[in-house]
């Protein structure tokens, strides 16, 4: 195998994947951004909230960009490296970071928050979101949509027809309604992604661990080398992410 491949793989396998900052991919991969500007809209809502909860905050990078946080600001996260990053980033802003396993129940009282937000939650427990929202409160989130980046997933795992059905916006909206929430918007978009070298693919799969569960360079080395040659000859490798902007309200 050629040295260029080995160097790219070794570099991507060694870099830290803590937090939710993808700046290591600058110049190596691109992803079109959703038209709605989630972080900007989230910040606007946080500025007028009294008590807010950010679920599965990652390393707190998105939440920390808000210029104004409400008097009561809480974030949850399950992964220990992200917990440490989020704590260091958000505590100086007066936000409390709570370790939570991403399983019901949320460790908060009923009607505790007038705003609940989340960017790319791995799981969405609608009944818990409805429970902790105060009457008239809103849930505002950007979800990963169906078959997101499945060009990469299926390159390594083969066809995934059942998995393609997951995260359907219509199903999620129905589940939210069943939990007692009113849907204000559920807007889907598909967005072009480009991977310019095999290192970018390795880094992406190490960071977004649910794409190819249990991914290791050693296990998929031959497949990675084939993809490296494909990228070198056809550049770039194109995939499409799926995103859904959700906004729901708890009736008064």
URLIN-V365540 format. One record per backbone hydrogen bond with DSSP energy under -0.5 kcal/mol. CO is the residue of the C=O (numbers start at 0). NH is the residue of the N-H. If there is no record, write none. Layout:
co->{CO;CO}
nh->{NH;NH}
This chain:
co->{1;2;3;4;5;6;7;8;9;10;19;21;22;24;24;27;27;29;33;36;37;38;39;40;41;42;44;44;45;49;50;50;51;52;52;53;56;59;60;61;62;70;71;72;73;74;75;76;77;78;78;79;80;81;82;83;84;85;86;89;89;90;95;95;97;105;108;112;113;114;115;116;117;117;123;124;124;125;126;127;128;130;131;133;136;137;137;138;139;140;140;141;142;144;146;148;148;149;150;151;152;152;153;159;161;162;164;167;168;169;170;171;172;173;174;175;176;179;181;181;184;185;186;188;190;191;192;193;193;194;196;196;197;198;199;200;201;202;203;206;207;211;215;217;219;220;221;222;223;224;225;226;227;228;229;230;235;236;238;239;240;241;242;243;243;244;245;246;246;247;248;248;249}
nh->{5;6;7;8;9;10;11;12;13;14;21;24;25;27;28;195;196;193;36;40;41;42;43;44;45;46;47;48;48;71;113;114;73;54;116;75;59;63;64;64;65;72;51;95;53;97;56;99;79;81;82;83;84;85;86;87;88;89;90;92;94;93;74;97;76;107;111;133;137;52;139;54;119;141;125;127;128;129;130;131;132;110;112;136;249;115;139;247;117;142;245;119;243;147;149;151;152;153;154;155;155;156;157;163;164;165;167;171;172;173;174;175;176;177;178;180;179;250;183;248;246;187;244;242;240;31;238;29;195;236;199;200;201;202;203;204;205;206;207;208;210;214;219;220;223;224;225;226;227;228;229;230;231;232;233;234;237;194;192;148;190;144;188;142;245;186;140;183;184;138;181;250;135}
